[in-house]
Amino acid sequence: MRAVRDSTAARPHELTGHGENREGASLSHHNNTLIVYRFVAYMRLSGQIMIAAMRGMVIVLLVFLAGCTKQTRQAEETELRRLASLMAPLEAPLDPKPRACLAIEKTEKINAAVTFVTSEDKERCTHSLVVTEGALQNLRDDELQAVLAHEQSHYTLGHLDAYAKRHKIKMAFKTVFYVISQITWIGYAIGNVGSLATDAISNAYTREDETAADLEGARFLQEAGMKWNGPNKPSGCDQMTKMLEVLRRHSGDSLWADYVGDHPSLPTRISVIQVYCANL
């Protein structure tokens, strides 16, 4: 009886051992299934990231090409003479003197911009100055001269190089945030908020550059007004204020420009210049 009891007592342990084997096999199968599931999920996520990255690069390329497709033309002889005569008083104090390649943008908007020169023009120009047809047609000489003083200030203050570096960083961040926005709904929210924040930070630096160019341009006009004795003599610091007033009448005011725009609002720019001129 004792032997039978011992044998019987051993069976539960034997049965438990078989159960452990079955549980072990089930656990191993579960782990394998989990690995496969994770691998598939990883591959799907990787695919989504690659597709989103490709879309982001395409968008960056399209944005770049859109910025390069502005219709410009060569300046006519009369336009060249007018612009050169207005620039002469501003360039006189500078050493070395900048050499701008002039181009005219085909638009009715009143605007101007300094940009990098093409590789073919590097030997003869330090930078490119683009003036719109709208500026040539709607601005008097003293107003246009103030615009040119502002743009020349961007060049002398080194804003071209600074903007180029910021733009590369900005587009890199926006590409990353675009990729994130394509993955999940949480990523969509994070990516869009991140992209907006990138624009806001970049525009804050650009607004500082614009204010600096206004002040430096006003200083150019003030110095040229005192030292230049030739034609198109600048009237002084307030010439910049008058030009901004003209722009305000043509383009109006933006309530949000001081917070999210790439330029400060025109009333803000005017008030800053007035304070600056009063202290010169």
FENSULNOR-V645827 format. One record per pair of residues at least 4 apart in sequence whose ideal C-beta (glycine too) atoms are under 7 Angstrom apart, sorted by the first residue. I is the first residue (numbers start at 1). J is the second residue. If there is no record, write none. Layout:
# FENSULNOR-V645827
i: [I,I]
j: [J,J]
This chain:
# FENSULNOR-V645827
i: [1,2,3,4,5,6,10,11,12,13,14,15,16,17,18,19,20,21,22,23,24,25,26,27,28,29,30,31,32,33,34,35,36,37,38,39,40,41,42,43,44,45,46,47,48,48,48,49,49,49,50,51,52,52,52,52,52,53,53,54,55,55,55,56,56,56,56,57,57,58,59,59,60,60,60,61,62,63,64,65,70,71,71,72,72,72,72,72,73,73,74,75,75,75,75,75,75,76,77,78,79,79,79,80,80,81,82,83,83,83,84,85,85,86,86,86,86,86,87,87,88,88,89,89,89,89,89,89,90,90,90,90,90,91,91,92,92,93,93,94,98,98,98,98,99,99,99,100,100,100,100,101,101,101,101,102,103,103,104,104,105,105,105,106,107,107,107,108,108,109,109,110,110,110,110,110,110,110,111,111,112,112,112,112,112,112,112,112,113,113,114,114,114,114,114,114,114,115,115,116,116,116,117,117,117,117,117,121,127,127,129,131,131,133,134,135,135,135,139,139,139,139,140,141,141,142,142,142,143,143,143,143,144,145,145,145,146,146,146,146,146,146,147,147,148,149,149,149,149,149,150,150,150,152,152,153,153,153,153,153,154,154,154,154,155,156,157,157,157,158,159,159,159,160,161,162,163,164,165,166,166,166,167,168,169,170,170,170,171,172,173,173,174,174,174,175,176,177,177,177,177,177,178,178,178,180,180,180,181,181,181,181,182,183,184,185,186,187,188,189,190,191,192,193,194,195,196,197,198,199,200,200,202,203,203,203,203,204,205,206,206,207,207,207,207,207,208,209,210,210,210,211,211,211,212,213,214,214,214,214,214,215,215,216,217,217,218,218,218,218,218,218,219,220,221,221,221,221,221,221,222,222,222,222,223,224,224,225,225,225,225,228,228,234,235,237,237,238,238,239,240,240,241,241,241,241,241,242,243,244,244,244,244,244,245,245,246,247,247,248,248,253,253,253,254,254,256,256,257,257,257,257,258,258,258,264,264,266,267,268,269,270,271,272,273,274,275,276]
j: [5,6,7,8,9,10,14,15,16,17,18,19,20,21,22,23,24,25,26,27,28,29,30,31,32,33,34,35,36,37,38,39,40,41,42,43,44,45,46,47,48,49,50,51,52,182,183,53,179,183,54,55,56,178,179,182,183,57,179,58,59,178,182,60,175,178,179,61,175,62,63,178,64,171,175,65,66,67,68,69,105,105,106,103,104,105,106,130,104,106,103,79,80,83,102,103,104,80,81,82,83,104,136,84,102,85,86,87,102,131,88,231,232,141,144,145,148,232,91,148,92,230,224,228,230,232,233,234,148,149,152,220,224,97,98,224,228,223,227,98,126,127,152,155,124,125,126,125,127,128,129,117,121,125,128,129,128,130,131,133,130,132,133,133,132,133,134,133,134,132,134,132,134,135,138,139,247,250,132,135,129,130,131,132,135,147,148,151,130,151,127,128,129,151,154,155,160,128,130,127,128,160,121,122,125,127,128,125,155,160,151,135,136,137,138,139,144,147,143,144,147,246,144,145,232,146,235,239,147,242,243,246,148,149,232,234,150,217,221,239,240,243,151,243,152,153,217,220,221,240,213,214,217,156,220,157,213,216,217,220,159,160,209,213,160,216,212,213,216,162,163,209,213,164,165,166,167,168,169,170,202,205,171,172,173,174,198,202,175,176,177,198,178,195,198,179,180,181,191,194,195,198,182,191,195,187,190,191,187,188,191,192,187,187,188,189,190,191,192,193,194,195,196,197,198,199,200,201,202,203,204,260,206,207,260,261,262,208,209,210,262,211,261,262,263,264,212,213,214,263,264,215,264,272,216,217,218,240,269,272,273,219,276,220,221,240,222,237,240,273,276,277,223,224,225,234,236,237,239,240,226,236,237,280,227,228,234,233,234,235,236,233,234,239,239,277,280,242,277,243,244,273,245,270,273,274,277,246,247,248,266,269,270,273,249,270,250,251,266,253,266,265,266,267,261,265,260,261,261,263,264,265,264,265,268,268,269,270,271,272,273,274,275,276,277,278,279,280]
